[in-house]
């Protein structure tokens, strides 16, 4: 590899990279020459992502674990010597009416969507300061748009968006940028996976969402991955504390 390529490539940690937006972003980054450490809870889907490109390395890790956060950052440094970007993409959620709310279900959502990104950012900050790197958080339209039955998921994403702004101010003196992408409804399998719906329920929700989106369709993973890659790149070097909505205009309704 030439010296120029070594200087241009970035070392990136990306959580939740086994499907949907995370997988699409990992592949885009790898194909442009970056080295990507992808984490996920399940070895099988992780191996499938890793097999897609030689620049991707997988690590089975729980994004909400303090021990795994430190282990994840240490793995990237051991492999490549530094960290240029942390992409907090792993997410948890549920359609959870208030009457069905339990402490465990609330904690499951907040542990992945708020605690996890905080632990990883804390572990990565010394390395990001050294490289004047960046943190990119993946939020949701519902981080700033209310929705019945999504209150705790939405609140966790609202918290992540405000963490983004606060960290941006805290880390700006060290040249570390912090931004977020707020994704709208995206074809990622989340409805039948993370949200726990049956295929029939998921199909009905998809149609309801499509009808509400001004641009007339649900997103695909690459719609959102494109903006994650942009925020990780040099074109965004004078941006920090921003929440970029990629949602077909849903947040306007």
C-alpha positions as CSV (number, residue, x, y, z in Angstrom):
1,X,0.0,0.0,0.0
2,X,1.3,3.5,-0.9
3,X,2.0,6.1,1.7
4,X,-0.8,8.2,0.3
5,X,-3.3,5.4,0.7
6,X,-2.1,4.8,4.3
7,X,-2.6,8.5,5.1
8,X,-6.0,8.6,3.5
9,X,-7.5,5.4,4.9
10,X,-9.5,5.8,8.2
11,X,-9.7,3.3,11.1
12,X,-13.4,3.0,12.0
13,X,-15.4,1.3,14.7
14,X,-19.0,0.6,13.7
15,X,-21.5,-1.1,16.1
16,X,-24.4,-3.1,14.9
17,X,-22.9,-3.8,11.5
18,X,-24.6,-7.1,10.7
19,X,-27.6,-5.8,8.8
20,X,-29.4,-2.8,7.4
21,X,-27.9,0.6,7.7
22,X,-24.8,-0.6,9.6
23,X,-23.9,-3.3,7.1
24,X,-24.4,-0.9,4.2
25,X,-22.2,1.7,5.9
26,X,-19.5,-0.8,6.7
27,X,-19.4,-1.9,3.0
28,X,-19.2,1.6,1.7
29,X,-16.4,2.5,4.0
30,X,-14.5,-0.7,3.3
31,X,-14.8,-0.2,-0.5
32,X,-13.3,3.3,-0.3
33,X,-10.3,1.9,1.5
34,X,-11.1,2.4,5.1
35,X,-10.5,-0.3,7.8
36,X,-13.7,-1.1,9.6
37,X,-14.1,-3.0,12.9
38,X,-17.7,-4.1,13.0
39,X,-19.4,-5.4,16.1
40,X,-22.5,-7.4,16.7
41,X,-24.0,-9.8,19.3
42,X,-24.3,-12.8,17.0
43,X,-21.3,-14.5,15.3
44,X,-23.2,-15.8,12.3
45,X,-24.5,-12.5,10.8
46,X,-21.1,-10.9,11.8
47,X,-19.2,-13.5,9.7
48,X,-21.5,-12.8,6.8
49,X,-20.6,-9.1,6.8
50,X,-16.9,-9.8,7.3
51,X,-17.0,-12.1,4.2
52,X,-18.2,-9.2,2.1
53,X,-14.8,-7.3,2.1
54,X,-11.3,-7.9,3.3
55,X,-11.2,-4.4,5.0
56,X,-13.9,-5.5,7.5
57,X,-13.0,-7.3,10.7
58,X,-15.7,-8.6,13.1
59,X,-15.9,-8.7,16.8
60,X,-18.7,-10.3,18.8
61,X,-19.5,-7.7,21.4
62,X,-22.5,-6.2,23.3
63,X,-22.8,-2.5,22.6
64,X,-24.3,-2.0,26.1
65,X,-21.4,-3.6,28.0
66,X,-18.7,-1.5,29.6
67,X,-16.2,-4.4,29.4
68,X,-17.0,-4.9,25.7
69,X,-16.7,-1.2,25.0
70,X,-13.1,-1.1,26.2
71,X,-12.4,-4.4,24.4
72,X,-13.8,-3.1,21.2
73,X,-11.6,0.0,21.2
74,X,-8.6,-2.0,22.3
75,X,-9.2,-4.4,19.4
76,X,-9.1,-1.6,16.8
77,X,-6.0,-0.1,18.3
78,X,-4.3,-3.5,18.4
79,X,-5.1,-4.2,14.8
80,X,-4.4,-0.8,13.2
81,X,-2.8,1.5,15.8
82,X,-5.4,4.2,16.1
83,X,-9.1,5.1,15.8
84,X,-10.3,7.8,13.4
85,X,-14.1,7.4,13.8
86,X,-16.6,5.8,16.0
87,X,-20.0,5.1,14.5
88,X,-22.7,4.2,17.1
89,X,-25.2,2.4,15.0
90,X,-26.4,-0.4,17.2
91,X,-29.9,0.2,18.3
92,X,-32.8,-1.3,20.3
93,X,-36.4,-0.5,20.3
94,X,-40.0,-1.8,20.8
95,X,-43.5,-0.8,20.1
96,X,-44.3,-0.4,23.8
97,X,-47.6,1.2,24.9
98,X,-47.3,2.9,28.2
99,X,-49.7,0.3,29.8
100,X,-47.3,-2.5,28.9
101,X,-44.1,-0.8,30.1
102,X,-41.8,-2.6,32.5
103,X,-38.5,-1.6,34.1
104,X,-36.7,-4.3,32.2
105,X,-38.1,-3.3,28.8
106,X,-37.2,0.4,29.4
107,X,-33.6,-0.6,30.5
108,X,-33.2,-2.9,27.4
109,X,-33.8,0.1,25.1
110,X,-31.8,2.7,27.0
111,X,-28.9,0.4,27.6
112,X,-28.3,0.0,23.9
113,X,-29.3,3.5,22.6
114,X,-27.9,5.7,25.4
115,X,-25.6,3.8,27.7
116,X,-23.8,1.9,24.9
117,X,-22.8,4.9,22.8
118,X,-21.7,6.7,26.0
119,X,-19.5,3.9,27.1
120,X,-17.9,3.5,23.6
121,X,-17.4,7.2,23.2
122,X,-15.7,7.4,26.6
123,X,-13.4,4.6,25.7
124,X,-12.6,6.0,22.3
125,X,-12.1,9.6,23.2
126,X,-8.3,9.4,24.0
127,X,-7.7,7.8,20.6
128,X,-10.0,10.2,18.8
129,X,-8.3,13.2,20.4
130,X,-5.0,11.9,19.1
131,X,-6.3,11.7,15.5
132,X,-8.7,14.7,15.7
133,X,-11.4,12.1,14.8
134,X,-15.1,11.9,14.8
135,X,-18.1,10.3,16.5
136,X,-21.3,9.6,14.5
137,X,-24.4,8.6,16.3
138,X,-27.3,7.0,14.5
139,X,-30.6,8.4,15.7
140,X,-34.2,8.3,14.3
141,X,-36.9,10.6,13.0
142,X,-38.6,9.7,16.3
143,X,-35.8,11.3,18.3
144,X,-37.5,14.6,17.5
145,X,-41.0,13.6,16.3
146,X,-43.4,12.1,18.8
147,X,-45.2,8.9,18.1
148,X,-47.8,6.9,20.1
149,X,-46.5,3.6,21.3
150,X,-42.9,4.5,20.7
151,X,-42.3,6.7,23.7
152,X,-39.3,5.0,25.3
153,X,-37.6,4.3,22.0
154,X,-38.2,7.9,20.9
155,X,-37.0,9.2,24.3
156,X,-33.8,7.2,24.0
157,X,-33.1,8.6,20.6
158,X,-33.9,12.2,21.8
159,X,-31.3,11.6,24.5
160,X,-28.8,10.4,21.9
161,X,-29.4,13.5,19.9
162,X,-28.8,15.7,22.9
163,X,-25.7,13.8,23.8
164,X,-24.5,14.5,20.3
165,X,-24.8,18.2,20.8
166,X,-23.2,18.2,24.3
167,X,-20.3,16.0,23.3
168,X,-19.7,18.2,20.3
169,X,-19.2,21.2,22.6
170,X,-17.1,19.2,25.0
171,X,-14.8,17.7,22.4
172,X,-14.5,20.6,20.0
173,X,-11.4,22.0,21.7
174,X,-9.6,18.8,20.9
175,X,-10.7,18.8,17.3
176,X,-13.1,15.9,17.7
177,X,-16.4,16.3,15.8
178,X,-19.7,14.7,16.9
179,X,-22.7,14.5,14.6
180,X,-25.7,12.3,14.1
181,X,-27.8,10.9,11.3
182,X,-31.5,10.6,12.1
183,X,-32.8,7.8,10.0
184,X,-36.4,7.5,8.9
185,X,-38.3,4.2,8.3
186,X,-35.8,2.1,6.4
187,X,-35.9,-1.4,4.9
188,X,-33.7,-3.1,7.4
189,X,-35.7,-6.0,9.0
190,X,-36.0,-4.0,12.2
191,X,-39.8,-4.3,12.4
192,X,-39.8,-8.1,12.5
193,X,-36.5,-8.2,14.4
194,X,-35.9,-5.3,16.9
195,X,-39.6,-4.3,17.1
196,X,-40.9,-7.9,17.3
197,X,-43.8,-7.6,14.8
198,X,-45.2,-10.5,12.8
199,X,-44.6,-10.3,9.0
200,X,-48.3,-9.3,8.6
201,X,-48.0,-6.5,11.2
202,X,-44.8,-5.3,9.7
203,X,-46.4,-5.1,6.3
204,X,-49.2,-3.0,7.6
205,X,-46.8,-0.6,9.4
206,X,-44.7,-0.3,6.3
207,X,-47.7,0.8,4.3
208,X,-48.8,3.3,7.0
209,X,-45.3,4.8,7.1
210,X,-45.0,4.9,3.3
211,X,-48.3,6.8,3.1
212,X,-47.0,9.4,5.6
213,X,-43.6,10.0,4.0
214,X,-43.7,13.1,1.7
215,X,-41.3,11.6,-0.8
216,X,-43.6,8.6,-1.1
217,X,-41.3,5.7,-0.1
218,X,-39.5,4.1,2.8
219,X,-35.8,4.3,2.8
220,X,-33.2,1.7,1.9
221,X,-30.0,1.2,3.9
222,X,-27.8,3.0,1.4
223,X,-29.9,6.2,1.7
224,X,-28.7,6.5,5.3
225,X,-25.3,4.9,4.9
226,X,-24.3,7.6,2.3
227,X,-24.6,10.3,5.0
228,X,-22.8,8.3,7.6
229,X,-19.9,8.0,5.2
230,X,-20.0,11.7,4.4
231,X,-19.9,12.7,8.1
232,X,-16.9,10.4,8.6
233,X,-15.1,12.0,5.7
234,X,-13.1,15.2,5.1
235,X,-16.0,17.0,3.4
236,X,-17.6,17.4,6.9
237,X,-14.5,18.8,8.7
238,X,-16.3,22.0,9.7
239,X,-19.5,20.4,10.9
240,X,-20.1,19.4,14.5
241,X,-23.2,19.1,16.8
242,X,-25.5,18.5,13.8
243,X,-28.4,16.1,13.5
244,X,-28.9,15.3,9.8
245,X,-32.4,14.0,9.1
246,X,-32.5,11.4,6.3
247,X,-36.2,10.4,6.3
248,X,-37.9,11.4,3.0
249,X,-39.4,14.4,4.8
250,X,-41.2,12.4,7.5
251,X,-40.0,14.7,10.2
252,X,-41.8,17.6,8.6
253,X,-45.2,16.1,8.9
